[in-house]
Amino acid sequence: MTKKSFLHALLAELYIIGIVSVMQYGKQLFGETEETILIPMAMLSLFVLSAAVMGYLFVFEPMQLYLDGKKKEAVHFFLSTILVFAVITVLLFFALFILNSRIVS
């Protein structure tokens, strides 16, 4: 595992946290909005932007390494980034489970 793979996974998580925060607190931040065609357009644009950001964070550098002939390093970087992201995701679910069990009890 490299520092860069940890950084890329962390940046991906921070991006997700930012998007979710805006969606969660959007009404408080921006007020009520009317139902217009702009809402689905904005959501689809956000989806495409998210795919591009995640593609950059997870695929761009490993692909460059691969194209430079560093196939082992490319696979290692990609898999270690995925592993770190998976660990962060499992920790989030574990925190959710703990928090939910405290609320129910």
C-alpha positions as CSV (number, residue, x, y, z in Angstrom):
1,M,0.0,0.0,0.0
2,T,1.3,3.4,-0.9
3,K,0.7,6.9,0.5
4,K,-0.7,7.9,-2.8
5,S,-3.3,5.1,-2.8
6,F,-4.4,6.1,0.7
7,L,-4.6,9.7,-0.5
8,H,-6.7,8.9,-3.5
9,A,-9.1,6.7,-1.4
10,L,-9.3,9.5,1.2
11,L,-10.0,12.1,-1.5
12,A,-12.8,9.9,-2.9
13,E,-14.3,9.7,0.5
14,L,-14.0,13.4,1.1
15,Y,-15.7,14.0,-2.2
16,I,-18.6,11.7,-1.2
17,I,-18.9,13.4,2.1
18,G,-19.1,16.8,0.4
19,I,-21.8,15.7,-2.0
20,V,-23.8,14.0,0.7
21,S,-23.5,17.0,3.0
22,V,-24.8,19.4,0.4
23,M,-27.7,17.0,-0.4
24,Q,-28.5,16.5,3.3
25,Y,-28.4,20.1,4.3
26,G,-29.3,21.6,0.9
27,K,-32.7,23.0,2.0
28,Q,-31.1,24.6,5.0
29,L,-28.3,26.1,2.9
30,F,-30.2,27.1,-0.2
31,G,-33.9,27.1,0.9
32,E,-36.7,25.4,-0.9
33,T,-36.6,25.0,-4.6
34,E,-39.3,24.6,-7.2
35,E,-39.7,21.4,-9.1
36,T,-38.2,22.3,-12.5
37,I,-36.4,20.5,-15.3
38,L,-33.2,21.8,-13.7
39,I,-33.3,19.3,-10.9
40,P,-33.0,16.2,-13.0
41,M,-30.4,18.0,-15.2
42,A,-28.4,18.9,-12.1
43,M,-28.6,15.3,-10.7
44,L,-27.5,13.8,-14.0
45,S,-24.7,16.3,-14.3
46,L,-23.6,15.4,-10.7
47,F,-23.6,11.7,-11.6
48,V,-21.4,12.3,-14.6
49,L,-19.1,14.6,-12.6
50,S,-18.9,12.0,-9.9
51,A,-18.0,9.3,-12.4
52,A,-15.3,11.5,-13.8
53,V,-13.8,12.3,-10.4
54,M,-13.9,8.7,-9.2
55,G,-12.4,7.6,-12.6
56,Y,-9.6,10.0,-12.1
57,L,-8.9,9.1,-8.5
58,F,-9.1,5.3,-9.1
59,V,-8.1,4.7,-12.7
60,F,-6.0,7.5,-14.2
61,E,-2.7,7.0,-12.4
62,P,-2.8,3.2,-12.6
63,M,-3.6,3.4,-16.3
64,Q,-0.6,5.8,-16.8
65,L,1.7,3.3,-15.0
66,Y,0.3,0.5,-17.1
67,L,0.9,2.4,-20.3
68,D,4.4,3.2,-19.2
69,G,5.1,-0.5,-19.0
70,K,4.9,-0.7,-15.2
71,K,2.1,-3.3,-15.1
72,K,2.8,-4.7,-11.6
73,E,3.0,-1.2,-10.1
74,A,-0.3,-0.3,-11.9
75,V,-2.2,-3.3,-10.6
76,H,-0.7,-2.8,-7.1
77,F,-1.7,0.9,-7.0
78,F,-5.2,0.2,-8.3
79,L,-5.9,-2.7,-5.9
80,S,-4.4,-0.9,-2.9
81,T,-6.5,2.2,-3.6
82,I,-9.6,-0.1,-3.8
83,L,-8.6,-1.9,-0.6
84,V,-8.1,1.4,1.3
85,F,-11.5,2.6,0.0
86,A,-13.1,-0.7,1.0
87,V,-11.7,-0.4,4.5
88,I,-13.0,3.2,4.9
89,T,-16.4,2.0,3.6
90,V,-16.5,-1.0,6.1
91,L,-15.6,1.4,8.9
92,L,-18.4,3.7,7.9
93,F,-20.9,0.8,7.9
94,F,-19.5,-0.3,11.3
95,A,-20.0,3.2,12.7
96,L,-23.5,3.3,11.2
97,F,-24.3,-0.1,12.8
98,I,-22.9,1.1,16.2
99,L,-24.8,4.4,16.0
100,N,-28.0,2.6,14.9
101,S,-27.8,0.1,17.7
102,R,-27.4,2.9,20.3
103,I,-30.5,4.7,19.0
104,V,-32.6,1.5,19.0
105,S,-31.6,0.5,22.5
